[in-house]
Amino acid sequence: MNTLSLQHDPFNLIITGVGGQGNVLGSRLVGNMLSRKGFSITIGETFGASQRGGAVMSHMRISTHGNFSPQIPKGRAHMIVALEPVEAIRVLVDYGNPGVRAIVNTRPLHPAGVIAGNVSYPSIDELQKWTCELSAHAWFMDATFEAMKLGNPIFANIIMAGALAGTGTLPLQRKDFQTIINEQFSSEKADVNLKAFDIGYKRVEQEMG
């Protein structure tokens, strides 16, 4: 029997972003880490025009005792991990509540309408303000910038997974991530993924003091 516990059961986690950011891979990774500890994991995904940078959202329901519907009810998320800041607002409006927390990558990905000059994109200051108004607590970081220093912006999803672990809201540990990465990649690729995980983890850990 699983002796670990959750702050909420089921714990409702949403990982969101746009097509190409790797949030589906991130949800699979987090789910794998938790399922190996004995938790029941249900994942449901919604895709916009993902090939054209549309919204992609993974619903994760984590429980100690059973499976739940893959769709999180509106207003019932406990944590939101957003790889794109506008997507954080979209999800918080629908699934947020006074107790929800959010981890947000501050690097925007402008849709075609913004690039063409047809619509405007909010400032990062505005997005951070709205996120804080819609959540009990929020962590912000430019995960894309840190990922590019590692050689590839796709590592932002691993950095955000590390940040999620750093909050302590779920029993995610560095050794769990290391075990999975070592199974899937060569030592060189495993090392850079571990560095990405550590960046996110330490960033949140330091902020929490």
N, C-alpha and C positions, 0 to 999 in steps of 0.2 A: 504493500500500500504506500502511496506517495506521502511522505512526511512533510513536504514543502507546502507552503500556504501562499495565498494571494491576497492582496488588499481588497480585491473584489473578485467574486466568482460567479459568473465568468468575468474575466478581465477583458474589456473591449478595447482593442488597439486598431487604429487605422494608420496605414502607411500610404501616403499620397504623393503624387508628382505628376509629371507629364511623360509621354512616350519617349523612350530612349534613356531615361535616367536610372533605370535599374531598380525601381522600387518593388517590382514583383520578385526579383531575385532577393532583395533585402527581406521581404516578408517570408520567403521560403527559408532563408538562413535563420531568421529569428525563430520561426516555427520548428525547424530542425533542432535547434539548440534546446528548446523547451520540451519537445516531444521526447528527447532522450532522457530528460529528467522524470518522465512519467506523466506529464501533463497531456490532456486531450486538447488537440488543436483543430479548429475549424477555420478554413480560409475561404473567403468569397471575394471575387474580383470584379470590378466594373471598368470597362474600357471605353473612352471616348474615341476620337479619331487619333488613336495612339501613334499611327505611322506619320501623322502630320503634327505631332506635338500636342495631341489632345490629352485630356485628364485621364490618369490611371489611378485607381484607388483599390487598395487591398484591405479588406475587413478581416481582422483576426480575433477569434474568440477563444480565450485560453481558460481552461477549467481543470480542476482536480478530480472531477467526478463524472463528466459526461460530455457529449457533444451537443452543440446548440446550432440554431439556424445560422448559416454563413453570413446573413445580412444583419448588421448591428442596427437595432431600432433607432429611429431619429431621436436625437437628444440624449443618447446613452453611451457615448464614447468616454473612456477614461484617460486615454493618451492618444495624441495625434503626432505622428512624425511626418513632416512635410519637406520634401526635397525641393519645393518651389514655393515662394512666399504667398503668392495669390491663391494657390491651391490650399494653403493652410486656412485662409479666410473662408473659402468656399466650403470646406469640410466643417469648420467650426460653426458656421451659421446653421448647418443642417444637423450636425451630430454633437455639437458642444452642449455644455451645461455649466452651472457655476463651479463645479469641481474638476472640470477637465483640465489637463495639462498638455502643453505642446512643445515640440522641439522643431525648430524651423531653420532650414537652410536659406540664408538671406540673398543668395545669388538668383536674380530673376532670369527666366527664360521667356523672352517676349514672343507672343503669338504673332501670326502673320499680319493681323490688323494693326498691331502696334508698330511693327516694322514698316508697314506701308504708310503709316501716319494717319490712318483712319480712326483709330481710337487711342486713348491715352492709357498709360500704365501708372498706377499709384507710386508715390515715392516710397523708399524703404522705411523712412520715418513714419509715414502714414500706415504702412502695413504692420510695422511693429506695434504702433499704438492700437490699432484695431485688434491685433492678436491678443495683446494684453487685456483689452477690454472684454474679449470673448472667452478668456480662460482664467483659471485660478493662478497659474504660473506658466511662464514660457521661457525657454532657452533659445538664444539666437546665435548662429555661427555661419560664417561663409565657408561651408563645407566644400563647395566647388573649388574655391581658391586653394584650400589645403590639399584637395585631391590632385589638382593640377601640379602642385609642387612634387607630388609623388609620381607624376608622369601621365596621369589619365583622369579626366573629370569623372569617370564612372565610379571611381573610388569614393565619391561623395556618399553613395548609399552605404558603404561599409563604415565610413566615419559617423554617419547618422545612427547606424546600429550600435556602434560603440557609445555614442552619446546616450542612447536609450538605456544601455546597460549601466552607464554612469549615474543615472537618476536613482537607481536602486528600486524602482517600482516593480520590476520583474526579476526573478532569479537568473540573471544572465551574467556569466562570469567569463573572464578572459580565457581561462583554460578550456571552457566549453567551445568557444570560438576557435581557439588554436587547434583543438582536436579535429573539428570539422574541416578547417582549411587545410590542415596537413593531409587529410584523406583525399582531398579533391585536387590539390595543386602541387606542382614541384616546389622544392624548398625556396627557390627564389621568389616565385609568385606568392607563396604562403607568407614569406617575410614581409612583403610590401602590403599585403592585406592585413597582416597583424599590426603593422605601423599605422595603417588607416584606422583600424579599430581603436588603437591606443590614443590617437589624436582626439577622437570624439569623446572617449571615456574620460580622459584627463581634463578636457575642456569643461565638461559638466561637473566633474568631481571637484575641480578647483572653485567653480562658482558656488557650489553648495558648501564649500568650506570644510 
